[in-house]
Amino acid sequence: MKVFYRYVWCVLALWSTQVLADNLETGLGGGIGAAAGTAVGSVLGGSTGEVIGGAVGGGLGGAATTGRAGRTGAVLGGAAGGATGAIVGRQVSGTTAGAVIGAGAGGAGGAVLGKAIDEPDPYQKSYRGKKWKKHGHHHGRGHRGHD
């Protein structure tokens, strides 16, 4: 079972480094927040506190470092990734340090993934950002008065 967890961590690490190149701030915020939250939660509440601290820290870190577009996804992803990373890190290593490292990696990956899912696609025609904004054509009074 430990081999499976290590394989999953390696795959997530490789994937997250590729995605983090575009979303470095969000990943750092989610990861550092989740790691700090797990460390504080461990002191205050043991292994349950690690999970709760990882979730709260990952969510706050994702929110603090993400712009307006994709913030909700970064918060939810950072919270889920931080909590899951703390659980898996604790199970694999059996120590608080493992939980902190796991929460950091999970919070970073979760915040970036959540932001990527939540952001609108700028290349869609329905995107109403600055690049694709269309101005409506308005006609003056009496244009269709005799129809």
VMD Tcl script that builds the backbone (N, CA, C; Angstrom):
set m [mol new atoms 441]
animate dup $m
set s [atomselect $m all]
$s set {name element resname resid chain x y z} {
  {N N MET 1 A 0.813 -1.193 0.000}
  {CA C MET 1 A 0.000 0.000 0.000}
  {C C MET 1 A 0.864 1.268 0.000}
  {N N LYS 2 A 1.997 1.212 0.694}
  {CA C LYS 2 A 2.884 2.370 0.722}
  {C C LYS 2 A 3.462 2.663 -0.655}
  {N N VAL 3 A 3.705 1.607 -1.438}
  {CA C VAL 3 A 4.226 1.803 -2.795}
  {C C VAL 3 A 3.200 2.543 -3.643}
  {N N PHE 4 A 1.923 2.198 -3.473}
  {CA C PHE 4 A 0.866 2.880 -4.223}
  {C C PHE 4 A 0.814 4.365 -3.860}
  {N N TYR 5 A 0.896 4.675 -2.567}
  {CA C TYR 5 A 0.876 6.073 -2.140}
  {C C TYR 5 A 2.069 6.836 -2.704}
  {N N ARG 6 A 3.220 6.217 -2.703}
  {CA C ARG 6 A 4.404 6.890 -3.248}
  {C C ARG 6 A 4.266 7.119 -4.749}
  {N N TYR 7 A 3.674 6.156 -5.446}
  {CA C TYR 7 A 3.445 6.324 -6.879}
  {C C TYR 7 A 2.491 7.481 -7.135}
  {N N VAL 8 A 1.417 7.547 -6.355}
  {CA C VAL 8 A 0.454 8.644 -6.502}
  {C C VAL 8 A 1.118 9.979 -6.225}
  {N N TRP 9 A 1.952 10.040 -5.196}
  {CA C TRP 9 A 2.637 11.288 -4.875}
  {C C TRP 9 A 3.579 11.708 -6.000}
  {N N CYS 10 A 4.269 10.751 -6.600}
  {CA C CYS 10 A 5.173 11.086 -7.704}
  {C C CYS 10 A 4.408 11.624 -8.911}
  {N N VAL 11 A 3.293 10.983 -9.230}
  {CA C VAL 11 A 2.486 11.453 -10.353}
  {C C VAL 11 A 1.943 12.844 -10.068}
  {N N LEU 12 A 1.440 13.057 -8.855}
  {CA C LEU 12 A 0.923 14.380 -8.497}
  {C C LEU 12 A 2.028 15.431 -8.503}
  {N N ALA 13 A 3.210 15.062 -8.065}
  {CA C ALA 13 A 4.313 16.023 -8.060}
  {C C ALA 13 A 4.699 16.429 -9.481}
  {N N LEU 14 A 4.773 15.464 -10.382}
  {CA C LEU 14 A 5.111 15.794 -11.765}
  {C C LEU 14 A 4.028 16.642 -12.421}
  {N N TRP 15 A 2.777 16.286 -12.178}
  {CA C TRP 15 A 1.671 17.045 -12.758}
  {C C TRP 15 A 1.631 18.454 -12.178}
  {N N SER 16 A 1.804 18.558 -10.861}
  {CA C SER 16 A 1.673 19.868 -10.238}
  {C C SER 16 A 2.799 20.806 -10.655}
  {N N THR 17 A 4.006 20.295 -10.924}
  {CA C THR 17 A 5.076 21.191 -11.356}
  {C C THR 17 A 4.780 21.762 -12.738}
  {N N GLN 18 A 4.150 20.984 -13.590}
  {CA C GLN 18 A 3.804 21.485 -14.922}
  {C C GLN 18 A 2.713 22.547 -14.837}
  {N N VAL 19 A 1.703 22.307 -14.035}
  {CA C VAL 19 A 0.596 23.252 -13.915}
  {C C VAL 19 A 1.010 24.459 -13.087}
  {N N LEU 20 A 1.890 24.267 -12.103}
  {CA C LEU 20 A 2.316 25.374 -11.254}
  {C C LEU 20 A 3.119 26.416 -12.014}
  {N N ALA 21 A 3.686 26.054 -13.140}
  {CA C ALA 21 A 4.437 27.039 -13.903}
  {C C ALA 21 A 3.543 28.199 -14.318}
  {N N ASP 22 A 2.272 27.930 -14.614}
  {CA C ASP 22 A 1.345 28.990 -14.995}
  {C C ASP 22 A 0.707 29.663 -13.784}
  {N N ASN 23 A 0.593 28.968 -12.681}
  {CA C ASN 23 A -0.111 29.476 -11.501}
  {C C ASN 23 A 0.772 29.409 -10.263}
  {N N LEU 24 A 1.943 29.982 -10.350}
  {CA C LEU 24 A 2.928 29.852 -9.279}
  {C C LEU 24 A 2.445 30.479 -7.976}
  {N N GLU 25 A 1.873 31.676 -8.042}
  {CA C GLU 25 A 1.434 32.346 -6.816}
  {C C GLU 25 A 0.331 31.561 -6.114}
  {N N THR 26 A -0.627 31.076 -6.877}
  {CA C THR 26 A -1.721 30.320 -6.282}
  {C C THR 26 A -1.205 29.045 -5.635}
  {N N GLY 27 A -0.298 28.352 -6.303}
  {CA C GLY 27 A 0.268 27.131 -5.752}
  {C C GLY 27 A 1.064 27.370 -4.486}
  {N N LEU 28 A 1.875 28.423 -4.502}
  {CA C LEU 28 A 2.645 28.733 -3.299}
  {C C LEU 28 A 1.736 29.118 -2.141}
  {N N GLY 29 A 0.736 29.912 -2.418}
  {CA C GLY 29 A -0.179 30.324 -1.353}
  {C C GLY 29 A -0.933 29.152 -0.760}
  {N N GLY 30 A -1.472 28.300 -1.619}
  {CA C GLY 30 A -2.199 27.136 -1.131}
  {C C GLY 30 A -1.300 26.164 -0.381}
  {N N GLY 31 A -0.092 25.953 -0.884}
  {CA C GLY 31 A 0.836 25.018 -0.245}
  {C C GLY 31 A 1.366 25.517 1.086}
  {N N ILE 32 A 1.801 26.757 1.112}
  {CA C ILE 32 A 2.342 27.309 2.361}
  {C C ILE 32 A 1.231 27.446 3.399}
  {N N GLY 33 A 0.057 27.877 2.958}
  {CA C GLY 33 A -1.060 27.996 3.892}
  {C C GLY 33 A -1.457 26.661 4.484}
  {N N ALA 34 A -1.524 25.617 3.651}
  {CA C ALA 34 A -1.900 24.295 4.135}
  {C C ALA 34 A -0.842 23.731 5.076}
  {N N ALA 35 A 0.429 23.929 4.745}
  {CA C ALA 35 A 1.499 23.427 5.610}
  {C C ALA 35 A 1.491 24.139 6.960}
  {N N ALA 36 A 1.340 25.466 6.933}
  {CA C ALA 36 A 1.304 26.215 8.191}
  {C C ALA 36 A 0.066 25.850 9.013}
  {N N GLY 37 A -1.060 25.712 8.342}
  {CA C GLY 37 A -2.272 25.329 9.050}
  {C C GLY 37 A -2.164 23.951 9.669}
  {N N THR 38 A -1.519 23.029 8.993}
  {CA C THR 38 A -1.335 21.691 9.538}
  {C C THR 38 A -0.410 21.704 10.750}
  {N N ALA 39 A 0.648 22.492 10.676}
  {CA C ALA 39 A 1.567 22.580 11.807}
  {C C ALA 39 A 0.875 23.169 13.037}
  {N N VAL 40 A 0.117 24.229 12.840}
  {CA C VAL 40 A -0.606 24.842 13.959}
  {C C VAL 40 A -1.693 23.899 14.465}
  {N N GLY 41 A -2.413 23.256 13.555}
  {CA C GLY 41 A -3.463 22.326 13.945}
  {C C GLY 41 A -2.933 21.133 14.705}
  {N N SER 42 A -1.723 20.696 14.397}
  {CA C SER 42 A -1.119 19.577 15.108}
  {C C SER 42 A -0.858 19.930 16.564}
  {N N VAL 43 A -0.400 21.143 16.801}
  {CA C VAL 43 A -0.126 21.580 18.173}
  {C C VAL 43 A -1.424 21.725 18.960}
  {N N LEU 44 A -2.455 22.244 18.305}
  {CA C LEU 44 A -3.704 22.516 19.007}
  {C C LEU 44 A -4.627 21.314 19.126}
  {N N GLY 45 A -4.625 20.419 18.117}
  {CA C GLY 45 A -5.632 19.367 18.138}
  {C C GLY 45 A -5.192 18.000 17.681}
  {N N GLY 46 A -3.907 17.705 17.657}
  {CA C GLY 46 A -3.455 16.375 17.262}
  {C C GLY 46 A -3.676 16.094 15.786}
  {N N SER 47 A -3.960 14.825 15.467}
  {CA C SER 47 A -4.100 14.452 14.060}
  {C C SER 47 A -5.379 15.017 13.450}
  {N N THR 48 A -6.439 15.152 14.243}
  {CA C THR 48 A -7.654 15.798 13.729}
  {C C THR 48 A -7.398 17.271 13.461}
  {N N GLY 49 A -6.649 17.912 14.316}
  {CA C GLY 49 A -6.277 19.309 14.102}
  {C C GLY 49 A -5.415 19.500 12.880}
  {N N GLU 50 A -4.588 18.496 12.552}
  {CA C GLU 50 A -3.776 18.579 11.339}
  {C C GLU 50 A -4.659 18.659 10.102}
  {N N VAL 51 A -5.686 17.829 10.066}
  {CA C VAL 51 A -6.574 17.806 8.904}
  {C C VAL 51 A -7.352 19.112 8.795}
  {N N ILE 52 A -7.915 19.556 9.906}
  {CA C ILE 52 A -8.690 20.807 9.890}
  {C C ILE 52 A -7.786 21.995 9.580}
  {N N GLY 53 A -6.605 22.017 10.172}
  {CA C GLY 53 A -5.659 23.098 9.904}
  {C C GLY 53 A -5.196 23.116 8.456}
  {N N GLY 54 A -4.987 21.930 7.884}
  {CA C GLY 54 A -4.600 21.859 6.470}
  {C C GLY 54 A -5.687 22.384 5.561}
  {N N ALA 55 A -6.935 22.069 5.896}
  {CA C ALA 55 A -8.060 22.555 5.081}
  {C C ALA 55 A -8.204 24.066 5.189}
  {N N VAL 56 A -8.173 24.586 6.405}
  {CA C VAL 56 A -8.338 26.037 6.594}
  {C C VAL 56 A -7.163 26.796 5.994}
  {N N GLY 57 A -5.961 26.329 6.257}
  {CA C GLY 57 A -4.776 27.006 5.719}
  {C C GLY 57 A -4.694 26.965 4.208}
  {N N GLY 58 A -5.032 25.823 3.628}
  {CA C GLY 58 A -5.013 25.722 2.160}
  {C C GLY 58 A -6.039 26.624 1.514}
  {N N GLY 59 A -7.219 26.708 2.114}
  {CA C GLY 59 A -8.254 27.589 1.579}
  {C C GLY 59 A -7.871 29.055 1.696}
  {N N LEU 60 A -7.362 29.445 2.846}
  {CA C LEU 60 A -6.959 30.844 3.029}
  {C C LEU 60 A -5.769 31.215 2.143}
  {N N GLY 61 A -4.819 30.314 2.021}
  {CA C GLY 61 A -3.667 30.584 1.148}
  {C C GLY 61 A -4.068 30.695 -0.311}
  {N N GLY 62 A -4.987 29.841 -0.740}
  {CA C GLY 62 A -5.474 29.930 -2.119}
  {C C GLY 62 A -6.231 31.214 -2.372}
  {N N ALA 63 A -6.998 31.657 -1.384}
  {CA C ALA 63 A -7.772 32.892 -1.535}
  {C C ALA 63 A -6.873 34.119 -1.552}
  {N N ALA 64 A -5.846 34.109 -0.739}
  {CA C ALA 64 A -4.995 35.292 -0.608}
  {C C ALA 64 A -4.138 35.542 -1.836}
  {N N THR 65 A -3.822 34.506 -2.579}
  {CA C THR 65 A -2.881 34.663 -3.677}
  {C C THR 65 A -3.512 34.546 -5.055}
  {N N THR 66 A -4.823 34.430 -5.113}
  {CA C THR 66 A -5.498 34.269 -6.397}
  {C C THR 66 A -6.285 35.520 -6.713}
  {N N GLY 67 A -6.251 35.925 -7.978}
  {CA C GLY 67 A -7.018 37.074 -8.416}
  {C C GLY 67 A -8.502 36.769 -8.421}
  {N N ARG 68 A -9.260 37.669 -9.004}
  {CA C ARG 68 A -10.710 37.535 -8.978}
  {C C ARG 68 A -11.196 36.304 -9.738}
  {N N ALA 69 A -10.621 36.045 -10.887}
  {CA C ALA 69 A -11.041 34.894 -11.690}
  {C C ALA 69 A -10.458 33.626 -11.100}
  {N N GLY 70 A -11.300 32.703 -10.727}
  {CA C GLY 70 A -10.860 31.424 -10.211}
  {C C GLY 70 A -10.634 31.368 -8.721}
  {N N ARG 71 A -10.976 32.412 -7.982}
  {CA C ARG 71 A -10.714 32.433 -6.543}
  {C C ARG 71 A -11.512 31.365 -5.807}
  {N N THR 72 A -12.778 31.197 -6.148}
  {CA C THR 72 A -13.604 30.206 -5.460}
  {C C THR 72 A -13.029 28.811 -5.652}
  {N N GLY 73 A -12.622 28.492 -6.863}
  {CA C GLY 73 A -12.021 27.193 -7.120}
  {C C GLY 73 A -10.715 27.002 -6.373}
  {N N ALA 74 A -9.915 28.060 -6.267}
  {CA C ALA 74 A -8.649 27.958 -5.546}
  {C C ALA 74 A -8.878 27.717 -4.057}
  {N N VAL 75 A -9.902 28.356 -3.503}
  {CA C VAL 75 A -10.214 28.162 -2.082}
  {C C VAL 75 A -10.666 26.725 -1.830}
  {N N LEU 76 A -11.621 26.262 -2.635}
  {CA C LEU 76 A -12.128 24.905 -2.436}
  {C C LEU 76 A -11.059 23.850 -2.713}
  {N N GLY 77 A -10.300 24.040 -3.779}
  {CA C GLY 77 A -9.241 23.086 -4.100}
  {C C GLY 77 A -8.130 23.081 -3.074}
  {N N GLY 78 A -7.735 24.264 -2.586}
  {CA C GLY 78 A -6.698 24.336 -1.550}
  {C C GLY 78 A -7.130 23.682 -0.252}
  {N N ALA 79 A -8.403 23.865 0.109}
  {CA C ALA 79 A -8.913 23.246 1.332}
  {C C ALA 79 A -8.962 21.727 1.201}
  {N N ALA 80 A -9.492 21.249 0.083}
  {CA C ALA 80 A -9.578 19.796 -0.117}
  {C C ALA 80 A -8.194 19.172 -0.228}
  {N N GLY 81 A -7.309 19.827 -0.975}
  {CA C GLY 81 A -5.953 19.298 -1.125}
  {C C GLY 81 A -5.155 19.322 0.167}
  {N N GLY 82 A -5.309 20.389 0.958}
  {CA C GLY 82 A -4.594 20.469 2.230}
  {C C GLY 82 A -5.041 19.407 3.214}
  {N N ALA 83 A -6.351 19.191 3.296}
  {CA C ALA 83 A -6.863 18.175 4.214}
  {C C ALA 83 A -6.454 16.773 3.767}
  {N N THR 84 A -6.621 16.500 2.483}
  {CA C THR 84 A -6.264 15.172 1.965}
  {C C THR 84 A -4.766 14.925 2.077}
  {N N GLY 85 A -3.980 15.937 1.776}
  {CA C GLY 85 A -2.529 15.788 1.890}
  {C C GLY 85 A -2.083 15.536 3.316}
  {N N ALA 86 A -2.730 16.180 4.285}
  {CA C ALA 86 A -2.386 15.949 5.689}
  {C C ALA 86 A -2.715 14.515 6.100}
  {N N ILE 87 A -3.858 14.009 5.640}
  {CA C ILE 87 A -4.246 12.632 5.969}
  {C C ILE 87 A -3.261 11.632 5.366}
  {N N VAL 88 A -2.991 11.790 4.079}
  {CA C VAL 88 A -2.102 10.844 3.398}
  {C C VAL 88 A -0.679 10.959 3.939}
  {N N GLY 89 A -0.212 12.163 4.166}
  {CA C GLY 89 A 1.135 12.336 4.712}
  {C C GLY 89 A 1.290 11.719 6.088}
  {N N ARG 90 A 0.260 11.823 6.907}
  {CA C ARG 90 A 0.285 11.217 8.243}
  {C C ARG 90 A 0.285 9.688 8.143}
  {N N GLN 91 A -0.518 9.140 7.225}
  {CA C GLN 91 A -0.590 7.684 7.079}
  {C C GLN 91 A 0.702 7.107 6.516}
  {N N VAL 92 A 1.307 7.795 5.581}
  {CA C VAL 92 A 2.518 7.267 4.955}
  {C C VAL 92 A 3.709 7.328 5.912}
  {N N SER 93 A 3.902 8.476 6.564}
  {CA C SER 93 A 5.091 8.628 7.397}
  {C C SER 93 A 4.837 8.349 8.872}
  {N N GLY 94 A 3.633 8.598 9.343}
  {CA C GLY 94 A 3.331 8.409 10.758}
  {C C GLY 94 A 3.806 9.546 11.635}
  {N N THR 95 A 4.253 10.643 11.042}
  {CA C THR 95 A 4.759 11.768 11.820}
  {C C THR 95 A 4.039 13.055 11.429}
  {N N THR 96 A 4.197 14.054 12.281}
  {CA C THR 96 A 3.634 15.363 11.981}
  {C C THR 96 A 4.348 16.001 10.796}
  {N N ALA 97 A 5.649 15.771 10.687}
  {CA C ALA 97 A 6.400 16.336 9.558}
  {C C ALA 97 A 5.864 15.805 8.235}
  {N N GLY 98 A 5.519 14.542 8.186}
  {CA C GLY 98 A 4.942 13.971 6.970}
  {C C GLY 98 A 3.592 14.580 6.655}
  {N N ALA 99 A 2.808 14.844 7.697}
  {CA C ALA 99 A 1.506 15.477 7.486}
  {C C ALA 99 A 1.669 16.899 6.967}
  {N N VAL 100 A 2.649 17.617 7.479}
  {CA C VAL 100 A 2.887 18.998 7.028}
  {C C VAL 100 A 3.337 19.010 5.572}
  {N N ILE 101 A 4.256 18.118 5.213}
  {CA C ILE 101 A 4.735 18.052 3.831}
  {C C ILE 101 A 3.600 17.630 2.898}
  {N N GLY 102 A 2.832 16.643 3.311}
  {CA C GLY 102 A 1.701 16.200 2.496}
  {C C GLY 102 A 0.659 17.281 2.307}
  {N N ALA 103 A 0.377 18.007 3.371}
  {CA C ALA 103 A -0.595 19.099 3.262}
  {C C ALA 103 A -0.089 20.195 2.346}
  {N N GLY 104 A 1.190 20.488 2.415}
  {CA C GLY 104 A 1.756 21.509 1.534}
  {C C GLY 104 A 1.638 21.132 0.069}
  {N N ALA 105 A 1.988 19.889 -0.239}
  {CA C ALA 105 A 1.893 19.438 -1.628}
  {C C ALA 105 A 0.440 19.358 -2.087}
  {N N GLY 106 A -0.415 18.821 -1.222}
  {CA C GLY 106 A -1.835 18.708 -1.579}
  {C C GLY 106 A -2.513 20.057 -1.701}
  {N N GLY 107 A -2.189 20.988 -0.810}
  {CA C GLY 107 A -2.786 22.330 -0.875}
  {C C GLY 107 A -2.366 23.081 -2.121}
  {N N ALA 108 A -1.096 22.935 -2.502}
  {CA C ALA 108 A -0.615 23.603 -3.717}
  {C C ALA 108 A -1.300 23.048 -4.955}
  {N N GLY 109 A -1.301 21.724 -5.067}
  {CA C GLY 109 A -1.928 21.104 -6.233}
  {C C GLY 109 A -3.423 21.347 -6.287}
  {N N GLY 110 A -4.080 21.272 -5.141}
  {CA C GLY 110 A -5.523 21.485 -5.104}
  {C C GLY 110 A -5.913 22.910 -5.453}
  {N N ALA 111 A -5.165 23.887 -4.956}
  {CA C ALA 111 A -5.482 25.282 -5.258}
  {C C ALA 111 A -5.317 25.578 -6.744}
  {N N VAL 112 A -4.259 25.060 -7.333}
  {CA C VAL 112 A -4.027 25.292 -8.762}
  {C C VAL 112 A -5.085 24.583 -9.606}
  {N N LEU 113 A -5.397 23.347 -9.254}
  {CA C LEU 113 A -6.406 22.609 -10.002}
  {C C LEU 113 A -7.774 23.269 -9.882}
  {N N GLY 114 A -8.126 23.689 -8.683}
  {CA C GLY 114 A -9.409 24.365 -8.497}
  {C C GLY 114 A -9.493 25.670 -9.262}
  {N N LYS 115 A -8.402 26.417 -9.285}
  {CA C LYS 115 A -8.387 27.671 -10.041}
  {C C LYS 115 A -8.519 27.401 -11.533}
  {N N ALA 116 A -7.813 26.383 -12.020}
  {CA C ALA 116 A -7.871 26.067 -13.448}
  {C C ALA 116 A -9.269 25.628 -13.867}
  {N N ILE 117 A -9.963 24.907 -13.003}
  {CA C ILE 117 A -11.318 24.471 -13.326}
  {C C ILE 117 A -12.291 25.640 -13.273}
  {N N ASP 118 A -12.103 26.528 -12.319}
  {CA C ASP 118 A -13.064 27.609 -12.089}
  {C C ASP 118 A -12.902 28.793 -13.044}
  {N N GLU 119 A -11.709 28.986 -13.607}
  {CA C GLU 119 A -11.482 30.128 -14.488}
  {C C GLU 119 A -12.265 29.987 -15.794}
  {N N PRO 120 A -12.774 31.093 -16.322}
  {CA C PRO 120 A -13.408 31.023 -17.640}
  {C C PRO 120 A -12.358 30.858 -18.729}
  {N N ASP 121 A -12.750 30.225 -19.813}
  {CA C ASP 121 A -11.841 30.014 -20.930}
  {C C ASP 121 A -11.790 31.279 -21.782}
  {N N PRO 122 A -10.643 31.935 -21.903}
  {CA C PRO 122 A -10.585 33.182 -22.655}
  {C C PRO 122 A -10.714 32.997 -24.160}
  {N N TYR 123 A -10.671 31.770 -24.649}
  {CA C TYR 123 A -10.746 31.540 -26.081}
  {C C TYR 123 A -12.148 31.154 -26.551}
  {N N GLN 124 A -13.102 31.073 -25.649}
  {CA C GLN 124 A -14.472 30.788 -26.049}
  {C C GLN 124 A -15.129 32.063 -26.545}
  {N N LYS 125 A -16.055 31.922 -27.488}
  {CA C LYS 125 A -16.762 33.089 -27.995}
  {C C LYS 125 A -17.685 33.684 -26.944}
  {N N SER 126 A -18.158 32.862 -26.012}
  {CA C SER 126 A -19.090 33.365 -25.013}
  {C C SER 126 A -18.390 34.087 -23.871}
  {N N TYR 127 A -17.060 34.082 -23.851}
  {CA C TYR 127 A -16.326 34.766 -22.792}
  {C C TYR 127 A -16.518 36.273 -22.938}
  {N N ARG 128 A -16.899 36.927 -21.870}
  {CA C ARG 128 A -17.210 38.354 -21.930}
  {C C ARG 128 A -16.119 39.203 -21.264}
  {N N GLY 129 A -14.880 38.802 -21.420}
  {CA C GLY 129 A -13.787 39.575 -20.867}
  {C C GLY 129 A -13.461 40.780 -21.732}
  {N N LYS 130 A -12.378 41.472 -21.404}
  {CA C LYS 130 A -12.011 42.676 -22.142}
  {C C LYS 130 A -11.684 42.368 -23.601}
  {N N LYS 131 A -11.084 41.210 -23.844}
  {CA C LYS 131 A -10.647 40.893 -25.199}
  {C C LYS 131 A -11.828 40.643 -26.144}
  {N N TRP 132 A -12.875 39.997 -25.653}
  {CA C TRP 132 A -13.995 39.604 -26.502}
  {C C TRP 132 A -15.226 40.449 -26.263}
  {N N LYS 133 A -15.115 41.541 -25.538}
  {CA C LYS 133 A -16.303 42.318 -25.194}
  {C C LYS 133 A -16.914 42.922 -26.456}
  {N N LYS 134 A -18.213 42.720 -26.585}
  {CA C LYS 134 A -18.910 43.241 -27.750}
  {C C LYS 134 A -19.788 44.413 -27.315}
  {N N HIS 135 A -19.849 45.382 -28.160}
  {CA C HIS 135 A -20.676 46.542 -27.871}
  {C C HIS 135 A -21.961 46.426 -28.680}
  {N N GLY 136 A -23.075 46.585 -27.999}
  {CA C GLY 136 A -24.357 46.480 -28.682}
  {C C GLY 136 A -24.621 47.687 -29.563}
  {N N HIS 137 A -25.403 47.497 -30.608}
  {CA C HIS 137 A -25.759 48.586 -31.511}
  {C C HIS 137 A -27.130 49.097 -31.103}
  {N N HIS 138 A -27.206 50.366 -30.834}
  {CA C HIS 138 A -28.464 50.960 -30.405}
  {C C HIS 138 A -28.958 51.910 -31.488}
  {N N HIS 139 A -30.237 51.908 -31.721}
  {CA C HIS 139 A -30.835 52.788 -32.718}
  {C C HIS 139 A -31.582 53.894 -32.001}
  {N N GLY 140 A -31.629 55.026 -32.627}
  {CA C GLY 140 A -32.277 56.175 -32.026}
  {C C GLY 140 A -33.793 56.023 -31.967}
  {N N ARG 141 A -34.435 57.032 -31.404}
  {CA C ARG 141 A -35.900 57.007 -31.254}
  {C C ARG 141 A -36.563 57.075 -32.613}
  {N N GLY 142 A -37.661 56.333 -32.740}
  {CA C GLY 142 A -38.432 56.381 -33.976}
  {C C GLY 142 A -37.894 55.511 -35.079}
  {N N HIS 143 A -36.910 54.694 -34.811}
  {CA C HIS 143 A -36.317 53.877 -35.851}
  {C C HIS 143 A -37.334 52.888 -36.425}
  {N N ARG 144 A -38.096 52.236 -35.542}
  {CA C ARG 144 A -39.084 51.263 -35.994}
  {C C ARG 144 A -40.481 51.752 -35.637}
  {N N GLY 145 A -40.722 52.996 -35.769}
  {CA C GLY 145 A -42.009 53.584 -35.338}
  {C C GLY 145 A -43.193 53.230 -36.198}
  {N N HIS 146 A -43.002 52.881 -37.481}
  {CA C HIS 146 A -44.119 52.628 -38.373}
  {C C HIS 146 A -44.360 51.147 -38.656}
  {N N ASP 147 A -43.725 50.245 -37.895}
  {CA C ASP 147 A -43.904 48.801 -38.144}
  {C C ASP 147 A -45.177 48.294 -37.515}
}
mol reanalyze $m
mol bondsrecalc $m
mol representation Tube
mol addrep $m
